Amino acid sequence: MLALLQNLARRLLGPPHRYLRWSFSEQHNPLNHLGSLSIFFCWVVLVSGIWLLFFFRTSVTGAFESVHYLATEQWYLGGMMRSLHRYASDALVVTLFLHIVKEFSRNAYRLKRWFSWATGIPLIWLVFLLGVSGYWLVWDELAQYVAITSAELIDRIPVFTDKMAANFLRPSLLSDRFFTLMAFLHLIGLPIFLVFGIWLHVFKLSRPRINPTRRLMAGTLIALLLLAATFPAPLQEKADLARVPQVVQLDWFYLHFYPLVDRWSPGAVWSLLLGLSGLLFVAPWLPPGKAPAVAVVDLDNCNGCQRCAEDCPYDAVQMAARSDGKRYQQEAVVDPELCVSCGICVGACPTATPFRRKSALVPGIDLPDLSMRQLRETIDNVTEIPTRVLAFACSDSAELRWLKKNGKPCVEVTCAGQLPPPFFDYVLSKGLARRILVSGCDGDCRFRFGSRWTEMRLRRERDPHLRRRVGAHRITLASSSDSTSPAGIASLWRELDNAIDEDES
């Protein structure tokens, strides 16, 4: 069931990802920056909210008038800022949802990676609390509906003794202090918790990507400004507690569950919301999984070069003082609580070379479940009869399934970053294949840096480099092309075949 849901999520994200890559390139593809885009939208909301705060009056009579002034008389700047505030908030919900779906589809939320997932669930609640409290401050008919419905939900919590809904029975019961409190929560209290939550969400990651590319930030901001100028955020009639609004225009991004309160009891709505949140929180352990064996350091072959520690996406490899008395000053140490067994550290190890024959192929750091010796044996078996094209495919890629289904010579790896450049040299210099195709994850790497490090190594921009004697044109990275889909890989495979024919002619 889990695999079926993840496959469905991948199928849903696949076409938009390929279209956006074709439109914006892989580097600027919004689906590769969902987490950082969410943080960027938080900044846009914060800056635009500070501007609105200058004009907002925290009183029963002043709240609506100040917003009405911005929407009508200062529409050219204040109204734009209000609309920008609204649409950036909505965009934040979209990127959060897509971020959750993407991490689920890639199985990047289980085992050692549960912490980032679990700390992300409270962030969802904080974002929605911020959004809902923002609607209260406008104090139009929509705000009146949201306030009364929210009060009914809050009154259902047994912690509070005084009924909050009683404040909205008639106009005389609502005081200015209410708006002062809501402004404090919306502009200071909840944002502080949100910032702390974001830090907690990413603090276990090495080099967390908290900013999208500059081009993506600029393009997104321009799109939001155009949307704000074309479709200004609506402002409904002023709230009046003496009458019940007949029609309100809901923001379905934040208020999608509010109509349920009218049909169900508040307790039933709380059961639904808490049940879904609880299910998301325990998802990393449903069903319980067995973690693969972590990377192992062999001190006989470790020279303390630090490359494995520099390339690890999760800071699972640290350098420590030498413990075996050898002349090297440092040795690599693996933290089993942080290691996700991606193998990127192995791809960085200079001793992971398949040309070793007189001694066992045991690099300074290796994966027990898919060692470099096993990888070399698999290559030798697949190319026992030399092939025209040999593919290395990430175990998470849809292309791997196409390659296996169509009987193409391919070698499965945990991550593209697990491949040390000498293995490409080995295949080409030994004549085991004429061309090499490397297929990484669909989109950005599920282990964060695998595809990027591989591309930089092949371009000789990052150690270990691809040797100069190897023609880089004979190695094709599918993740760098426009053909990372089963149909695209089929076309790319034909292109490589045609390129070999051209070389021979």
Long-range contacts (C-beta under 8 A, 24 or more apart in sequence): 2-286, 2-287, 5-104, 6-104, 6-105, 6-106, 6-107, 9-101, 9-102, 9-104, 9-105, 10-105, 10-106, 10-398, 10-442, 12-101, 13-98, 13-101, 13-102, 13-105, 13-442, 13-443, 14-398, 14-442, 14-485, 17-442, 17-443, 18-482, 18-484, 18-485, 18-488, 21-482, 21-484, 22-482, 24-216, 24-219, 26-479, 26-480, 27-213, 28-213, 28-215, 28-216, 28-219, 29-443, 29-444, 30-95, 30-212, 30-216, 30-220, 31-98, 31-102, 31-443, 32-443, 32-444, 33-209, 33-212, 33-213, 33-216, 34-95, 34-98, 34-99, 34-102, 35-95, 35-99, 35-202, 35-209, 35-210, 36-209, 36-210, 36-211, 36-212, 37-91, 37-95, 37-212, 37-216, 37-220, 38-92, 38-95, 38-96, 38-99, 39-198, 39-210, 39-211, 40-211, 40-212, 40-217, 40-220, 41-88, 41-89, 41-91, 41-92, 41-95, 42-92, 42-194, 42-198, 44-84, 44-85, 44-88, 44-221, 44-224, 45-85, 45-88, 45-89, 45-92, 46-191, 48-81, 48-82, 48-84, 48-85, 48-88, 49-85, 49-134, 49-186, 49-187, 50-187, 51-78, 51-81, 52-78, 52-81, 52-82, 52-85, 53-183, 53-187, 56-137, 56-183, 58-176, 58-179, 58-180, 58-183, 59-176, 59-179, 60-139, 60-171, 60-174, 60-175, 60-176, 60-178, 60-179, 63-137, 63-138, 63-139, 63-179, 64-138, 64-139, 64-140, 64-238, 64-239, 67-137, 67-138, 67-139, 67-140, 67-235, 68-235, 68-238, 71-232, 71-233, 71-235, 75-232, 79-232, 79-233, 80-225, 80-228, 80-229, 80-232, 82-232, 82-233, 83-227, 83-228, 83-229, 83-231, 83-232, 83-233, 84-224, 84-225, 84-228, 85-134, 85-233, 86-228, 86-233, 86-251, 87-224, 87-227, 87-228, 87-233, 88-224, 89-130, 89-131, 89-134, 89-253, 89-254, 90-251, 90-253, 90-254, 91-220, 91-224, 92-127, 93-127, 93-131, 93-253, 93-254, 94-253, 96-123, 96-124, 96-127, 100-280, 102-443, 104-283, 106-396, 106-441, 106-446, 107-396, 107-446, 108-446, 109-283, 109-284, 110-283, 110-284, 110-285, 110-289, 111-284, 111-289, 111-291, 111-340, 112-291, 112-314, 112-337, 112-338, 112-339, 112-340, 113-284, 113-340, 114-284, 114-285, 115-204, 116-201, 116-202, 116-204, 116-205, 117-283, 117-284, 118-281, 118-284, 119-197, 119-200, 119-201, 120-201, 121-277, 121-280, 121-281, 122-197, 123-194, 123-197, 123-198, 123-201, 124-277, 125-277, 126-190, 126-193, 126-194, 126-197, 127-194, 128-254, 129-190, 130-186, 130-190, 130-191, 130-194, 131-251, 131-253, 131-254, 132-254, 132-255, 133-182, 133-185, 133-186, 133-190, 134-186, 135-251, 135-254, 135-255, 136-182, 136-186, 137-179, 137-182, 137-183, 137-186, 138-235, 139-179, 139-238, 139-239, 140-235, 140-236, 140-237, 140-238, 140-239, 141-236, 141-237, 141-238, 141-239, 141-240, 141-245, 141-248, 142-236, 142-245, 142-248, 142-249, 142-250, 142-251, 143-239, 144-168, 144-239, 144-240, 144-241, 144-245, 145-245, 145-248, 145-258, 146-255, 146-258, 147-239, 149-258, 149-261, 149-262, 152-261, 152-266, 153-261, 153-266, 153-269, 153-270, 155-266, 156-266, 156-267, 156-270, 157-270, 168-241, 169-241, 170-241, 170-242, 171-240, 171-241, 171-242, 174-241, 204-314, 204-315, 204-338, 205-313, 205-314, 205-315, 205-448, 206-312, 206-313, 206-314, 206-315, 207-313, 207-449, 209-448, 291-341, 292-341, 292-367, 292-369, 293-341, 293-367, 293-368, 293-369, 294-334, 294-336, 294-339, 294-341, 295-334, 295-339, 295-341, 295-343, 295-345, 295-346, 295-365, 295-366, 295-367, 296-334, 296-365, 296-366, 296-367, 296-368, 297-331, 297-332, 297-333, 297-334, 297-364, 297-365, 298-362, 298-363, 298-364, 298-365, 298-366, 299-323, 299-324, 299-326, 299-331, 299-364, 300-362, 301-351, 301-362, 301-363, 301-364, 302-328, 302-331, 302-332, 302-351, 302-364, 302-365, 303-328, 303-350, 303-351, 303-364, 304-328, 304-329, 304-330, 304-331, 304-332, 305-350, 305-364, 306-330, 306-332, 307-348, 307-349, 307-350, 307-463, 307-464, 308-332, 308-345, 308-346, 308-348, 308-349, 308-364, 308-365, 309-345, 310-348, 311-344, 311-345, 311-347, 311-348, 311-417, 311-449, 311-453, 312-344, 312-345, 313-342, 313-344, 313-447, 313-448, 313-449, 313-450, 314-338, 314-339, 314-340, 316-340, 316-345, 317-345, 317-365, 332-364, 332-365, 334-365, 340-447, 341-367, 341-369, 341-414, 342-414, 342-415, 342-417, 342-418, 342-447, 342-450, 343-367, 343-370, 343-413, 343-414, 343-415, 343-417, 343-418, 344-415, 344-417, 344-418, 344-447, 344-449, 344-450, 344-453, 346-372, 346-418, 346-420, 347-415, 347-417, 347-418, 347-419, 347-420, 347-450, 347-453, 347-454, 347-457, 348-420, 348-453, 348-463, 348-464, 349-420, 349-464, 350-463, 350-464, 352-420, 352-422, 353-420, 353-422, 353-426, 354-379, 354-422, 354-423, 354-426, 355-422, 355-425, 355-426, 367-414, 367-418, 370-413, 370-414, 370-418, 372-420, 375-411, 375-413, 375-423, 376-423, 376-426, 378-411, 379-411, 379-423, 379-426, 379-427, 379-432, 380-432, 382-409, 382-410, 382-411, 383-409, 383-427, 383-432, 383-433, 386-431, 386-432, 386-433, 387-432, 387-433, 387-434, 388-433, 388-434, 388-435, 388-496, 388-497, 388-500, 389-433, 389-434, 389-435, 389-436, 389-437, 389-493, 389-496, 389-497, 389-500, 390-427, 390-432, 390-433, 390-435, 390-436, 390-437, 391-436, 391-437, 391-438, 391-439, 392-416, 392-419, 392-436, 392-437, 392-438, 392-439, 393-438, 393-439, 394-439, 394-440, 394-441, 394-445, 394-450, 396-441, 396-442, 396-446, 397-439, 397-440, 397-441, 397-442, 397-484, 398-442, 398-485, 398-486, 399-439, 399-442, 399-478, 399-484, 399-485, 399-486, 399-489, 400-439, 401-486, 402-486, 402-489, 402-490, 403-439, 403-489, 406-490, 408-493, 409-433, 415-440, 415-441, 415-445, 415-446, 415-447, 415-450, 416-440, 416-441, 416-445, 416-450, 416-451, 416-454, 416-479, 417-445, 417-447, 417-449, 417-450, 417-451, 417-453, 417-454, 418-450, 419-454, 420-464, 421-457, 421-458, 421-464, 421-465, 421-466, 421-467, 421-470, 422-464, 422-467, 424-458, 424-466, 424-470, 424-475, 425-466, 425-467, 425-469, 425-470, 428-470, 428-471, 428-474, 428-475, 429-469, 429-470, 434-474, 434-500, 434-503, 435-474, 435-475, 435-476, 435-496, 435-499, 435-500, 436-474, 436-475, 436-476, 437-476, 437-478, 437-489, 437-492, 437-493, 437-496, 438-475, 438-476, 438-477, 438-478, 438-479, 439-478, 439-479, 439-484, 439-489, 440-477, 440-478, 440-479, 440-484, 441-479, 442-484, 442-485, 443-484, 451-477, 451-479, 455-479, 455-480
